Amino acid sequence: MSVGFRILNRKSTAPKKLVDAFAKLPVANVSDAMNRVTAAGPRLRPMHASGGMAGVALTVRSRPGDNLMLHKAIDLAEPGDVIVVDAGGDLTNALMGELMLAYAVKRGVAGFVLNGAIRDVDAFVSTNLPTFAAGVTHRGPYKDGPGEINVPISLDGMVIEPGDIVIGDSDGVLAVPLADAEEILKKTLAKQDAEARQMKAISEGTNDRAWVDAALNERGCTFPQD
């Protein structure tokens, strides 16, 4: 085995039913259910026109500015996969453009998360395949390697294992560990229900705001005197 230049198989994969359940949820609420400690960083922003993303992680680690292993990952991708690439966050050379995007659509790829740059932005907007990247440059990639496929990677401290659930929307990207996904889903659905009740109370003018003063009093805040 050649560490740093290898392709592995995924040992486990999130079931479609579970992925579909997360696809209906806001990333922010899932993040809250994970106690707000996991994030891929604010640099990863949507490059497509609109809409959310949910799929199974196909992970890639590549040399900055090199897309040889990303090409191979698209060859290997199964419908519903989200290809997640750690390319070090370098923005000097684009990792992909419209030709690779078109091929990915043909392969049924559900989206991309690229810790690096893209080019041909108009194609990403018009195609509208969910794509999150760190930036844009017209300079093309190299195709020499090295790189690895289906290994654990990290984006700004967020660890992604092959087969994890990856979701994204206008607020950013989040990886849901497969081992904890069922529990996280239950907690997120409970939060959704609580927020729905709060929105109803706001609409009806019955929202209880006593907690704000209670929190301030607990911290010794002084208030203006009459």
C-alpha positions in Angstrom: 0.0 0.0 0.0 1.4 3.4 -1.0 0.4 5.9 1.7 -0.3 9.2 0.1 -1.1 7.7 -3.3 -3.9 5.2 -2.9 -7.5 4.4 -3.5 -9.6 2.5 -0.9 -13.1 1.1 -0.6 -15.7 2.6 1.7 -16.2 0.3 4.7 -19.8 1.6 5.4 -22.3 3.9 3.7 -25.2 5.9 5.0 -28.5 4.4 3.9 -30.6 6.5 1.5 -33.5 6.7 3.9 -31.3 8.4 6.5 -29.8 10.8 3.9 -33.2 11.7 2.6 -34.3 12.6 6.2 -31.4 14.9 6.7 -32.0 16.5 3.3 -35.2 18.1 4.7 -33.5 19.7 7.6 -31.7 23.1 7.9 -27.9 22.8 8.4 -28.1 25.2 11.3 -30.6 23.0 13.2 -28.5 19.9 12.6 -25.4 21.9 13.8 -27.3 22.9 17.0 -28.2 19.2 17.6 -24.5 18.5 17.4 -23.8 21.1 20.1 -22.4 23.6 17.7 -18.9 22.2 17.9 -18.5 21.0 14.3 -18.1 23.1 11.2 -16.2 23.2 7.9 -15.3 26.8 8.2 -16.9 30.0 6.8 -14.8 30.0 3.6 -16.8 27.2 2.0 -19.6 29.0 0.3 -22.2 27.9 -2.3 -21.1 28.3 -5.9 -24.4 27.1 -7.3 -27.6 29.2 -7.7 -29.7 27.8 -4.9 -30.9 24.8 -3.0 -29.5 22.4 -0.4 -27.3 19.3 -0.6 -27.4 15.9 1.1 -25.5 12.8 0.2 -22.9 10.2 1.2 -19.3 11.3 1.5 -16.8 10.1 -1.1 -13.6 11.6 0.3 -10.5 12.8 -1.5 -7.2 14.2 -0.2 -5.2 15.9 -2.9 -2.1 18.0 -3.4 -3.2 21.7 -3.5 -4.0 22.7 -7.1 -4.0 19.1 -8.4 -7.2 17.2 -9.5 -5.9 13.8 -10.6 -7.6 12.0 -7.7 -10.7 14.2 -8.0 -11.0 12.9 -11.6 -10.8 9.4 -10.4 -13.3 10.0 -7.6 -15.9 11.1 -10.2 -15.2 7.9 -12.1 -15.9 5.9 -8.9 -18.9 8.0 -7.6 -22.2 6.3 -7.1 -25.5 8.2 -7.6 -26.1 10.3 -4.5 -22.5 10.7 -3.5 -21.1 14.0 -2.3 -17.4 14.3 -3.3 -15.5 16.0 -0.5 -12.0 17.2 -1.3 -9.3 18.4 1.1 -6.9 20.2 -1.1 -5.4 22.3 1.6 -7.6 25.4 1.0 -5.1 26.7 -1.7 -6.8 29.0 -4.2 -4.0 29.3 -6.7 -5.3 26.7 -9.1 -8.9 25.5 -9.7 -9.7 21.9 -8.8 -12.5 21.7 -11.4 -14.5 23.5 -14.0 -17.5 23.0 -16.4 -16.2 19.8 -18.1 -15.8 17.9 -14.9 -19.1 19.4 -13.6 -20.9 18.0 -16.7 -19.4 14.6 -16.2 -20.3 14.6 -12.5 -23.9 15.4 -13.4 -23.9 12.5 -15.8 -22.6 10.2 -13.0 -25.4 11.2 -10.6 -23.1 13.0 -8.2 -25.2 14.8 -5.5 -22.7 17.6 -4.9 -19.2 18.8 -4.2 -17.4 20.2 -1.2 -14.0 21.6 -2.3 -11.4 23.0 0.1 -9.9 24.8 -2.8 -11.1 26.8 -5.9 -13.2 26.3 -8.9 -13.4 28.0 -12.3 -16.2 28.4 -14.9 -18.5 29.8 -12.3 -21.3 30.5 -14.7 -21.6 26.8 -15.4 -21.9 26.0 -11.7 -24.7 28.6 -11.4 -26.6 27.4 -14.5 -26.2 23.7 -13.8 -27.1 24.2 -10.2 -25.4 21.1 -8.9 -24.8 21.9 -5.2 -21.1 22.9 -4.9 -19.4 24.5 -2.0 -15.8 25.8 -2.5 -13.4 28.2 -0.9 -12.9 30.5 -3.9 -12.6 31.0 -7.6 -9.7 31.4 -10.0 -9.3 31.1 -13.8 -6.0 29.2 -13.5 -6.4 25.5 -14.2 -5.3 22.5 -12.2 -2.3 20.1 -12.5 -2.9 16.4 -12.9 0.0 14.7 -11.3 -1.0 13.6 -7.8 -0.4 12.5 -5.2 -3.7 12.0 -3.5 -5.9 9.5 -1.7 -9.6 8.4 -2.1 -11.8 7.1 0.7 -9.6 8.1 3.6 -10.6 10.2 6.6 -10.1 13.9 5.9 -10.5 17.2 7.8 -11.8 20.5 6.7 -11.1 23.3 9.2 -11.2 20.7 12.0 -14.4 18.9 10.8 -13.5 15.3 10.3 -15.3 13.5 7.4 -15.1 9.7 7.2 -16.0 7.9 3.9 -19.7 7.1 4.1 -20.7 9.9 6.4 -23.7 12.1 5.6 -22.7 15.5 4.2 -25.3 18.3 4.1 -25.2 21.9 2.9 -27.3 25.0 2.4 -26.8 28.7 2.3 -25.4 28.6 5.9 -22.6 26.3 4.9 -21.5 22.6 5.0 -21.8 20.0 7.8 -20.7 16.4 8.0 -22.9 14.1 10.1 -20.9 11.1 11.5 -22.7 7.9 10.3 -22.2 6.3 13.7 -24.2 9.1 15.4 -26.6 10.0 12.6 -29.7 8.4 14.1 -29.3 10.1 17.4 -28.5 13.5 15.7 -31.6 13.1 13.5 -33.9 12.6 16.6 -32.4 15.6 18.3 -32.8 17.8 15.2 -36.4 16.8 14.7 -37.1 17.7 18.3 -35.5 21.1 17.8 -37.6 21.5 14.6 -40.8 20.9 16.6 -39.7 23.3 19.4 -39.0 26.0 16.8 -42.3 25.5 15.1 -44.1 26.0 18.5 -42.0 29.2 19.1 -42.8 30.6 15.6 -46.5 30.0 16.3 -46.2 31.8 19.7 -44.4 34.7 18.0 -47.2 34.9 15.4 -49.9 34.9 18.1 -48.1 37.4 20.3 -47.7 34.9 23.2 -43.9 34.3 23.0 -42.4 34.2 26.5 -39.4 36.4 26.7 -38.9 36.2 30.5 -35.7 34.1 29.9 -33.8 37.2 28.6 -34.2 39.2 31.9 -33.6 36.0 33.9 -30.3 35.4 32.1 -29.2 39.0 32.6 -30.1 39.0 36.3 -28.2 35.8 36.8 -25.1 37.5 35.3 -25.5 40.6 37.6 -26.6 43.0 34.8 -27.7 46.4 36.0 -30.9 48.0 34.6 -31.9 51.7 34.3 -33.8 52.9 37.3 -37.2 54.6 37.0 
